[in-house]
Amino acid sequence: MKLNWKSAKPRVAYVTGAASGIGFGLSNRLLELGISVAAFDLEFGENTKSKLADSGKASATVRFYTCDITETAQLEQVIKEAKEELGTPDLVINSAGIAACEPAENLSTELFNRVVDVNLKGSWNVVKAVLPHMERGGHIALISSLAGHVPNFGYSAYCASKFGVSGLAQVLQLELPARGIDVTVVSPGTIQTPLVGTNHINRPTISERLRNLAGTLPLERAVDLILGGLSRRKKTIVPGTLAKAIALANSVFPGLFRVVARFLLVRISKNNAS
C-alpha cells in the first residue's frame, strides 16, 4: 500500500490494543511500511508477537509492552520505557477498547463503569501519558466508533463512552495545534474483529439490525482506509461508504435514526408475536 503522507512519514508509532483487532491490523501495516511500533496491550501471545515481528521491514522495530490503560502510573511508566527504547512517538493510536450490549435496565453499574473506564478514561490516560513526550509534527489518533455519533439499542455504556471519545478528540483538535500536534478521531462501523465476534453473543435482534445498516468491513480494508486518512491528517475518519452515509444522515437529520429504530422495533415485535 502506497500512501502520500501530508507531512513526513512517521518513524515511530505507539499503538494501544495492539494484540488483536484494529490495533493489531494497524500495527502490522505500519511495520510493513517501515515504521517502528511500540505495541501496548494487557497481554501478548507468542503467536501475535511472532506475526508482528515478522511483518516489519528491516528498518522497522517492534517492542511489546504489557499494561492496562486504566492504570495511569503503569501506563506512564511503559510510555517512558518505549521512548527510551524506540524514541519519540510521531504517531500515537489509542485502539484499546471494550464493548457491552445490554439494555439499560439490565446493565449493571459495574459493567457500565468498566466500559467507560477503558474506552473514555483510557483514551484520556493515553493522551495525558504521551503528550509530555511528543514534539511538533506529532499526531494522535483516537479510535472511537460510529456508535460515538449514532446511538444503538442496548449500547448505553458503549455509546456513552464512544460519544465521549469523539468529544474529547474534538476538544483536543482545538487545543493541540498550538503545540503542532494534530488529532484524528476514527469512527468505524462494524469491522470483522474478535471484539465484534464476542459481542455478537446474546445481542438483541434490534441491535443486530441497526448495526447491519452500516455493513461490515473486513479488517484489512478498514486498516487501509484508516491509514489513508491518517496519512492525510484528516480530523475525522469514518471508514466504509455505508457507515459514512449513516454518520452524515444522522448529523443532518438527527432524529432519523431513532425513527428507523422505532420502525424496526415494531416490525420485530410483530414478527415475535406471530
Secondary structure in CASP SS format (residue, H / E / C, confidence):
PFRMAT SS
TARGET T0000
AUTHOR 0000-0000-0000
METHOD secondary structure of the structure
MODEL  1
M C 1.00
K C 1.00
L C 1.00
N C 1.00
W C 1.00
K C 1.00
S C 1.00
A C 1.00
K C 1.00
P C 1.00
R C 1.00
V E 1.00
A E 1.00
Y E 1.00
V E 1.00
T E 1.00
G C 1.00
A C 1.00
A C 1.00
S C 1.00
G H 1.00
I H 1.00
G H 1.00
F H 1.00
G H 1.00
L H 1.00
S H 1.00
N H 1.00
R H 1.00
L H 1.00
L H 1.00
E H 1.00
L C 1.00
G C 1.00
I C 1.00
S E 1.00
V E 1.00
A E 1.00
A E 1.00
F E 1.00
D E 1.00
L C 1.00
E C 1.00
F C 1.00
G C 1.00
E H 1.00
N H 1.00
T H 1.00
K H 1.00
S H 1.00
K H 1.00
L H 1.00
A H 1.00
D H 1.00
S H 1.00
G C 1.00
K C 1.00
A C 1.00
S C 1.00
A C 1.00
T C 1.00
V E 1.00
R E 1.00
F E 1.00
Y E 1.00
T E 1.00
C C 1.00
D C 1.00
I C 1.00
T C 1.00
E C 1.00
T H 1.00
A H 1.00
Q H 1.00
L H 1.00
E H 1.00
Q H 1.00
V H 1.00
I H 1.00
K H 1.00
E H 1.00
A H 1.00
K H 1.00
E H 1.00
E H 1.00
L H 1.00
G C 1.00
T C 1.00
P C 1.00
D C 1.00
L E 1.00
V E 1.00
I E 1.00
N E 1.00
S C 1.00
A C 1.00
G C 1.00
I C 1.00
A C 1.00
A C 1.00
C C 1.00
E C 1.00
P C 1.00
A C 1.00
E C 1.00
N C 1.00
L C 1.00
S C 1.00
T H 1.00
E H 1.00
L H 1.00
F H 1.00
N H 1.00
R H 1.00
V H 1.00
V H 1.00
D H 1.00
V H 1.00
N H 1.00
L H 1.00
K H 1.00
G H 1.00
S H 1.00
W H 1.00
N H 1.00
V H 1.00
V H 1.00
K H 1.00
A H 1.00
V H 1.00
L H 1.00
P H 1.00
H H 1.00
M C 1.00
E C 1.00
R C 1.00
G C 1.00
G C 1.00
H E 1.00
I E 1.00
A E 1.00
L E 1.00
I E 1.00
S C 1.00
S C 1.00
L H 1.00
A H 1.00
G H 1.00
H C 1.00
V C 1.00
P C 1.00
N C 1.00
F C 1.00
G C 1.00
Y C 1.00
S H 1.00
A H 1.00
Y H 1.00
C H 1.00
A H 1.00
S H 1.00
K H 1.00
F H 1.00
G H 1.00
V H 1.00
S H 1.00
G H 1.00
L H 1.00
A H 1.00
Q H 1.00
V H 1.00
L H 1.00
Q H 1.00
L H 1.00
E H 1.00
L H 1.00
P H 1.00
A H 1.00
R H 1.00
G C 1.00
I C 1.00
D E 1.00
V E 1.00
T E 1.00
V E 1.00
V E 1.00
S C 1.00
P C 1.00
G C 1.00
T E 1.00
I E 1.00
Q C 1.00
T C 1.00
P H 1.00
L H 1.00
V H 1.00
G H 1.00
T H 1.00
N H 1.00
H C 1.00
I C 1.00
N C 1.00
R C 1.00
P C 1.00
T H 1.00
I H 1.00
S H 1.00
E H 1.00
R H 1.00
L H 1.00
R H 1.00
N H 1.00
L C 1.00
A C 1.00
G C 1.00
T E 1.00
L E 1.00
P C 1.00
L H 1.00
E H 1.00
R H 1.00
A H 1.00
V H 1.00
D H 1.00
L H 1.00
I H 1.00
L H 1.00
G H 1.00
G H 1.00
L H 1.00
S H 1.00
R C 1.00
R C 1.00
K C 1.00
K C 1.00
T E 1.00
I E 1.00
V C 1.00
P C 1.00
G C 1.00
T H 1.00
L H 1.00
A H 1.00
K H 1.00
A H 1.00
I H 1.00
A H 1.00
L H 1.00
A H 1.00
N H 1.00
S H 1.00
V H 1.00
F C 1.00
P C 1.00
G C 1.00
L H 1.00
F H 1.00
R H 1.00
V H 1.00
V H 1.00
A H 1.00
R H 1.00
F H 1.00
L H 1.00
L H 1.00
V H 1.00
R H 1.00
I H 1.00
S H 1.00
K H 1.00
N H 1.00
N H 1.00
A H 1.00
S C 1.00
END
